[in-house]
Structures are given as C-alpha cells and as structure tokens.
C-alpha cells in the first residue's frame, strides 16, 4: 500500500515537471527562426488558402440561388428559359470555382512540401552540428538512441506545425471571417450562434489539450527510454549472446514497451472526452442555427434559399473546426517534441575556443604538461602534474588502470579543460588555439577502435579525405591490412558493419593503424595500438610502428610492457602521479613500481 502511494506521488511530481518543462515561448521562437527564412512563401500560401476558402462560400451561395429560383419556377413566377439560363450560369461559376480550388490545393500542397522539407533539413543540420560540437562530457552522459529519436521527432514536428498553420488554423480563421460577413446581411443571431459555437468548441478543445500536455511529455520520455535501450541492446548483441542473456534482455525490453504502451494509453484516453464534448457542442450549434432562421422564415423575413444558405454555410465552419482541433493536438504534440530537442540548444559546449583563437599548426611536436591539476567532478585525478615530452621522442605511459594514462591523452586533445596549469604543444597553450585544428594536427590509434558502417577504404581515408588512392593503399600496406583484404570478395570495398562488427578485433585495429598512418602527423598517440593482435602479427606491426614513429613525437599507452621496451622514456604512473621515469634497462634494475609490474606481468598485461 505504501509503495503504491509513493508511486502515485512520484507520478504526480513527474507530471508537474513535464507541465513546467514545456517552454512554449522559447520553442516557438526557435521554430520561427526556421520559418522566417521562408516567410515570403508562407505569405503566398496564406493568400492562396484565403482564395481557396472563398470558393466554398461561392459554392453555398450558388446553392441558395438554385433553391430560390427553383421555388419561383415551381410557383410559375419564373419562365423556364430564364431558369435554365440561371442554371447554366450557376454551373459555369461552380466549375470555375472548382477548377480554381483544385489548382490552388495542388499548388499549396506542392509549395508546403518544399517549405517543410527545407525547414526540416535546416533543423536537422543545425541540431546535428550543435550536438556534434558539444563536449566529450555531454556525449558520455547521453544515449545515442535517444539523441537520434529526438532529432527525427523534431523534424516531424516541423512538418506537423506547418500543416497546422496552413491547413488547420488559416482555413478556420478565413471561414469565420467570410461566413460572418456573409450572414450579417441575413441574420445577426445566426452569426452569434456560429461565433459562440466556435468559442465553446475551441475553448473546450484547448482545455482538454492543456490537461493532456504532461502526459504527452511522459509518453515521450518512455518512448525515448525504449529507443535508447533498444539501441543499446542491439549494439551489445555479442555480449548478450556470449553470456546467454537473450531471455533477460527480452524481459527488459518487454517491460520498456509495456511502460510505453501504458503512457500512450493514458495520453490517448484524454481524446475520448474531447471527442464526446465536441460532438455535443456542434450538435447544439446546429439546433440553434436551424431554430432562429426557421422562425424568421415562418414570419416571411427569409426565403427558403436564405435558410438553406445559412444552414449549409455552417458546414464551412464545422469542417475547419475539426481540422483546427486536430491542429491543436498537433500543436501540443509538436511543442512536446520540440521541447525534447530544443533543450539541447540551450546547452553550451563546456570546451570553448577563446575569442580570436588561431588554427594550430604543429611543426616540432614538443608536448609539455606544466603543473596540471584536473578532476572529474569531485574525483581528483591530477594535482600539479608535470611532464615534458621532447620532439621526436617516444614516451610510454604505464601503470595500473585508473592511474590517469588515458585521461592525460584526453587532456592533450582538449576533450576536457584542466582546472589549473598549462598544456603546451610547441610552446603554445592548447586553450589558445581552435580545438578542432588542434585535434586535426595529431594522429591516434585508440584502444577501442570503432569504425563507420562503410567500406574499409573509406574508413582508412577518413583521416585524410583528400588523399590519393595511392596514399591510402600505402597506409593499408604499411599496417599489413592488404594481406587481409585480399581474402575478402570485395577487397577494400568490403562494408565493415556498424562499429566494424564484421571485422575481428585485430582487423579493426589494423584499419585504425592505417588511418593514423595516412594522417601523417607530427604527434602520434598509441593507446594499446596492438592489444588486439596475435603475437606474430604484433611483432610485425611493432617493427612498422617503430619505423612510423621515427621523426615523430610518440606518446604510447601500454599495458603489455614488452611492447615499450625500446621507448626513449617510460613514465610509470600511480594515482595521477609519476613514481618512476627512465629507460627499460634502467628501471628494471631498480627496486620500484616498474620492476614490480614487470615481475607480475611476465610479458602479459597489467590489470
């Protein structure tokens, strides 16, 4: 019982949170930033919609003309030839209005598709570029599946909101104005009935839609969680199978879909009350719209054609009213979808280029960490850490996992900003140059080699898109990747699959090495570059890497100590500090951490 009460309290708090979260003013301002680029086309669309709406009024008026003149013809007060002439004129006017409306509808749809597609492209491009430019910290805390889902929903919301303006809101506004203007001459009470019907109908619809807002937000959150986890499950399919956890994952996914389904049902249930209320309001409107003109007709103040015109013109408002209510629902749906995406627009990159920052050009390759202090949130990693790597030297970083080796590389790449101190490359503080240019001036072979779902050739060429085919194949051969791809049916055009799933760990590592070789930069970072290779292949590649590192500054992160025996300096780290530094033959003779690691490892890995 207590758990149920807690669950209800949490749910209520979440709903209030989603209600407050939707920033309509901000979301509309962002939407307008996309729309204003095409405002001339929108004005054209509104004008053609106005003309198209007017043709419906003409259609109803023609029906009135037929009724009135038909009544006169039946009474014998109108000659047959005159009546036929009137009918002929009515048909011509009707066909003309029909053709105009058909053309304008075709033109409107065509133009709106063009505008919407352009706006969707603008939205996707802007937010993709923004998200790509956000800090490393942002991407380590946000699931890929959720980001993809929100960008796609944002594009759909643009399309939906454009439809709301052109097909739902504008026709209703135009019809109310034109219908009211048409009926003022005949019956002011009919105008009042239509006006009050519209007010009650729209007011009731807005009220229900407003009540449903937080539940729509909750539905989106559940959808995002489902898609994010679905992406996670499919990405880790090998781990799921290796551990025989298919049933466990199926149960988890079923639970996620169950939560999505419940959230959708609760949200959709609001529209049962909405539909019933709308039918009641429209029915009462029709009743009074028939009653008042009927009284005037009996008093001889209106003709039969006038009554029919008043009644039929009401449908000109009813149709757009239903469309408008649908539009309100789409509007709130779009605002909810915008909220999930546009909130990213408020997030700024924690790593910012300084005003006037210049592009980095590394010519020497000297790296100097000066009194560096850095913490992950409250977890201190470095305190007054200093290390200088001279140009063209090979420095290896060793130590137990968590000692700060990889973090040091991330700081060099400025994926994070240090709290204190300086990191200098060729004497230039990395914070004084454009971060993208800094990273493009270095090559890296990361520990976890993740590839694009593309060909082997394109994955290698990624580091230097303007490279010649000869240069790419030289890099492939240098990494001894040519021996592998010649066994593939499509050779270098083999698609590697998502994250390189079709290749073995060693094959992916070779692609990564070839990519770094092709980049041909002065500073080379090797983060366990041969960890996924067998001993024979590793021995061959180590010779190639030794040749590659000549004339370059190399920073090598290694767990397998046998791979860094020939480094110019081995830097032994422990808890973010340097505890030993020297060549292998010097350190192995000293009592200390390195010798201890060497004896534990016996040519294997440091855990």
Secondary structure, DSSP 8 states (H G I E B T S, - for coil): -HHHHHHHHHHHHHHHHHHHH--HHHHHHHHHHHHGGGHHHHHHHHHHHHHHHHHHHHHHHHHHHHHHHHHHHHHTSS-HHHHHHHHHHHHHHHHHHHHHHHHHHHHHHHHHHHHHHHHHHHHHHHHHHHHHTS-HHHHHHS-HHHHHHHHHHHHHHHHHHHHIIIIIIHHHHHHHHHHHHHHTTT-HHHHHHHHHHHHHHHHHHHHHHHHHHHHHHHHHHHHHHHHHHHHHHHHTHHHHHHTT-HHHHHHHHHHHHHHHHHHHHHHHHHHHHHHHHHHHHHHHHHHHHHHHHHHHHHTTSS-HHHHHHHHHHHHHHHHHHHHHHHHHHHHHHHHHHHHHHHGGGG---SS---TT-B----SS--EEEEEEEEEETTEEEEEEEEEEE-TT-EEEEE-STTSSHHHHHHHHTTSS--SEEEEEETTEEGGGB-HHHHHHTEEEE-SS----SSBHHHHHHGGGTT--HHHHHHHHHHTT-HHHHTTSTTGGG-B--GGGTTS-HHHHHHHHHHHHHHH--SEEEEESTTTTS-HHHHHHHHHHHHHHHTTSEEEEE-S-GGGGTT-SEEEEEETTEEEEEE-HHHHTTSSSHHHHHHHHHTTS---
